[in-house]
Amino acid sequence: MLFEYNIAYGISYLSGIVISFVLNGKFVFKASLTIGKALKYPLVYIVQYVINLVVLNVLIEYISINEKVAPLLVIIISIPITFI
């Protein structure tokens, strides 16, 4: 294993936020990307990240779901939460 699952999840989540910021800013909203906007953008995702991390740990530590499968289940569980 290259990284412990919490670290790997954090890296992938942060990468997704950066990619989302750039692609949404440039292509969807055609807006300029500034440091101020870049610092505000992830604030929306903090609550979602904490919920997802808790669910990930519960699935792995208490329900004994494989570390490679659990992140996929977290995504499925978090989609309705994110929508709301």
matplotlib code that plots the C-alpha trace (Angstrom):
import matplotlib.pyplot as plt

x = [0.0, 1.4, -0.6, -2.9, -6.5, -7.2, -4.2, -5.0, -8.6, -7.5, -5.1, -7.8, -10.4, -8.0, -7.1, -10.7, -11.4, -8.4, -9.5, -13.1, -12.1, -10.0, -12.5, -15.6, -13.8, -12.4, -14.9, -18.3, -18.3, -15.5, -14.3, -10.8, -9.1, -7.8, -6.2, -9.1, -11.6, -9.3, -9.2, -13.0, -13.9, -13.0, -15.0, -18.1, -16.5, -15.3, -18.5, -18.9, -15.3, -15.8, -19.0, -17.3, -14.2, -16.4, -18.4, -15.2, -13.8, -17.1, -17.2, -13.6, -13.2, -16.6, -18.3, -15.0, -15.4, -12.3, -10.2, -10.4, -14.1, -15.1, -14.3, -16.7, -19.4, -18.7, -19.2, -22.6, -23.6, -22.5, -24.1, -27.6, -26.0, -24.1, -27.3, -29.2]
y = [0.0, 3.3, 5.5, 4.9, 5.2, 8.5, 10.1, 8.7, 9.9, 13.4, 13.6, 12.5, 14.8, 17.8, 17.0, 16.9, 20.3, 21.8, 20.2, 21.3, 24.9, 25.2, 23.5, 25.2, 28.6, 28.4, 26.4, 26.6, 30.2, 31.6, 33.5, 34.7, 32.5, 34.5, 33.6, 35.0, 32.8, 29.8, 30.2, 30.6, 27.7, 24.8, 26.1, 24.6, 21.2, 21.1, 19.7, 17.2, 16.1, 15.6, 13.6, 11.4, 10.8, 9.7, 7.4, 6.0, 5.2, 3.6, 1.4, 0.2, 0.1, -1.0, -2.7, -4.3, -3.3, -3.5, -0.3, -0.4, -0.7, 1.7, 4.9, 3.9, 3.3, 6.7, 8.3, 6.6, 7.6, 11.2, 12.0, 12.6, 14.5, 16.7, 17.3, 18.5]
z = [0.0, -1.0, 1.4, 4.3, 3.1, 5.0, 3.3, -0.1, 0.2, 1.2, -1.7, -4.2, -2.7, -2.8, -6.4, -7.3, -5.8, -7.7, -11.0, -10.4, -9.6, -12.8, -15.2, -13.8, -13.8, -17.2, -19.2, -17.4, -16.1, -18.3, -15.2, -14.3, -11.7, -8.8, -5.5, -3.6, -5.5, -5.1, -1.4, -1.1, -3.4, -1.1, 1.8, 0.2, 0.3, 3.9, 5.4, 2.6, 3.1, 6.9, 6.3, 3.6, 5.8, 8.7, 6.4, 4.9, 8.4, 9.5, 6.4, 6.8, 10.6, 11.8, 8.9, 7.6, 3.9, 1.8, 1.6, -2.1, -2.3, 0.5, -1.4, -4.2, -1.6, -0.1, -3.5, -3.9, -0.4, -0.7, -4.0, -2.5, 0.4, -2.0, -4.1, -1.0]

ax = plt.figure().add_subplot(projection="3d")
ax.plot(x, y, z, "-o")
ax.set_aspect("equal")
plt.show()
